[in-house]
Amino acid sequence: MTSRGHVAKDPLAENDQFRSRGASLTHGMRRLLLPLVGRIVLAVALFVATFAYVEWWDFVPPSFGGARYQAVFLSNGQTYFGHYVDRLGPYAKIENAFYIQQAPAANEDEATTSKIVRRGNEFHQPEPFVLLPKTAILFVEDLRTDSSVAQFMDRELAK
């Protein structure tokens, strides 16, 4: 108290009131920012996880009722046999791929000889799958299990 009977104001008490107002302001900002930051972190984590999944694994839409092997006919006349995987994006994948190799006949009177070759047995030893642009694919057919091509592929893959 002062000599006149007035209560003296404590300057530190005013600062405490100001601090508490500032603290409530930052608390309010924190209440708004934390959910936003949490959502951003969640979105980035989902994006990274999706990228990793698509990059390191074949992300394929589920297909039901498909045969074990398919014949893939291309616009350039080539035909591939194997397990057709319709991936997301511009390329399709053929796993355990085989293709038709034609050798010219020795005489003009003889027909050309064709044989099925397993991809990966070539001179340069490529991987046994092929990525094909979807724009080059004319159509895809399922092979029956009693097909001579499917049976040949089963024998070759069992080796």
C-alpha positions in Angstrom: 0.0 0.0 0.0 1.1 3.5 -0.6 0.9 6.4 1.8 -2.4 7.5 0.3 -4.1 4.2 0.8 -3.9 3.0 -2.8 -2.8 -0.5 -3.7 0.3 -0.3 -5.7 0.3 -2.2 -9.0 2.9 -4.9 -9.3 4.5 -4.5 -12.8 5.4 -8.2 -12.8 1.8 -9.2 -12.3 0.8 -7.3 -15.4 3.5 -9.2 -17.3 2.1 -12.4 -16.0 -1.3 -11.5 -17.3 0.3 -10.6 -20.7 2.2 -13.8 -20.7 -0.9 -15.9 -19.9 -2.7 -14.1 -22.8 0.3 -14.9 -25.1 0.3 -18.4 -23.9 -3.4 -18.8 -24.7 -2.8 -17.3 -28.1 0.0 -19.8 -28.8 -2.1 -22.6 -27.3 -4.9 -21.6 -29.7 -2.5 -21.6 -32.6 -1.1 -24.9 -31.5 -4.7 -26.3 -31.5 -5.1 -25.2 -35.1 -1.6 -26.1 -36.4 -1.2 -29.6 -34.8 -4.0 -31.3 -36.8 -2.8 -29.6 -40.0 0.8 -30.7 -39.5 -0.4 -34.2 -38.6 -2.4 -34.4 -41.8 0.5 -33.1 -43.9 2.8 -35.7 -42.3 0.3 -38.4 -42.9 -0.2 -37.4 -46.5 3.6 -37.4 -47.1 3.9 -40.8 -45.5 1.1 -42.2 -47.6 2.7 -40.7 -50.7 6.2 -42.2 -49.9 4.6 -45.6 -49.1 2.6 -45.6 -52.3 5.7 -44.7 -54.3 7.8 -47.4 -52.7 5.1 -50.0 -53.3 4.7 -49.1 -57.0 8.4 -48.7 -57.5 9.6 -52.0 -56.0 6.6 -54.2 -56.6 4.4 -54.7 -59.6 1.3 -52.9 -58.7 -1.4 -54.7 -60.7 -5.2 -54.4 -60.5 -6.6 -57.7 -59.3 -7.7 -60.1 -62.0 -9.9 -63.1 -61.5 -10.5 -66.1 -63.5 -7.4 -65.7 -65.8 -5.6 -68.7 -67.2 -2.1 -69.6 -66.2 -0.6 -68.5 -69.5 -1.6 -66.0 -72.2 -0.6 -65.4 -75.8 0.1 -61.7 -76.4 -0.1 -60.6 -80.1 1.7 -57.4 -81.0 1.2 -54.9 -83.8 4.6 -55.8 -85.3 3.5 -59.4 -85.9 5.4 -60.9 -82.9 3.7 -63.1 -80.4 4.8 -63.7 -76.8 3.6 -66.4 -74.5 3.8 -66.3 -70.8 2.0 -64.9 -67.7 0.5 -61.6 -68.7 0.5 -58.9 -66.0 -1.6 -55.8 -66.7 0.3 -53.2 -64.6 -0.8 -49.7 -64.0 1.0 -47.3 -66.3 2.0 -47.5 -70.0 3.7 -51.0 -69.9 2.4 -54.5 -69.5 4.7 -57.3 -68.2 5.0 -60.9 -69.5 6.6 -63.1 -66.9 8.3 -66.4 -68.0 8.1 -65.2 -71.5 8.5 -67.3 -74.6 8.4 -66.2 -78.2 8.3 -67.7 -81.7 11.6 -67.8 -83.6 11.4 -68.5 -87.3 14.3 -69.9 -89.3 14.3 -69.6 -93.1 14.0 -72.8 -95.1 17.1 -74.2 -96.8 15.2 -74.7 -100.0 12.5 -72.5 -101.5 10.2 -75.6 -101.7 10.3 -76.1 -97.9 8.3 -74.1 -95.4 10.0 -72.0 -92.8 10.6 -73.7 -89.5 9.2 -72.1 -86.3 10.2 -73.0 -82.7 9.3 -71.6 -79.4 12.2 -70.1 -77.5 12.3 -69.3 -73.8 13.3 -65.7 -73.1 16.6 -65.5 -71.2 18.4 -68.2 -73.2 19.6 -65.7 -75.8 23.3 -64.8 -76.2 23.0 -61.6 -74.1 21.2 -63.5 -71.3 18.2 -61.1 -70.6 15.8 -61.4 -67.7 13.0 -63.9 -68.4 10.3 -61.2 -68.5 9.4 -58.6 -71.0 7.9 -55.1 -70.6 5.8 -54.2 -73.6 4.2 -50.8 -74.3 0.4 -51.3 -74.1 0.0 -49.4 -77.3 1.9 -52.2 -79.2 -0.5 -54.9 -77.9 -3.3 -55.9 -80.3 -4.9 -58.5 -78.1 -4.3 -61.1 -75.4 -5.7 -64.6 -75.3 -5.8 -67.1 -72.5 -4.1 -70.5 -73.3 -5.9 -73.6 -72.3 -4.0 -76.0 -70.0 -4.3 -78.7 -72.7 -2.7 -76.4 -75.3 0.6 -77.8 -76.7 2.2 -74.4 -76.1 1.2 -74.3 -72.5 2.4 -77.9 -72.0 5.7 -77.1 -73.6 6.1 -74.1 -71.3 5.3 -76.2 -68.3 8.1 -78.7 -69.3 10.6 -75.9 -70.0 9.9 -74.1 -66.7 10.2 -77.3 -64.7 13.8 -77.8 -65.9 
